[in-house]
């Protein structure tokens, strides 16, 4: 058996290099696809969290306005009471 010539060895190496490049490209595409899927999953989680934060903010806003309305009602009631008391005092004076 004769040993392969340098030209044959070079051709064989070129073929193997082409196979390795193809396999590398395939692996790279697979890794990119997995990373894209992970990014989509993370994005979905972030969207859910943003939705929850919006709900919490809306609820906090509602509670804030409820407090404002209650406070305003109490102040109005106090003002009416003071006015009524003043009117009664003025009417009772001889």
Secondary structure, 3 states (H helix, E strand, C coil): CCCCCHHHHHHHHHHHHHHHHHHHHHHHHHHHHHHHHHHHHHHHHHHHHHHHHHHHHHHHHHHHHHHHHHHHHHHHHHHHHHHHHHHHHHHHCC
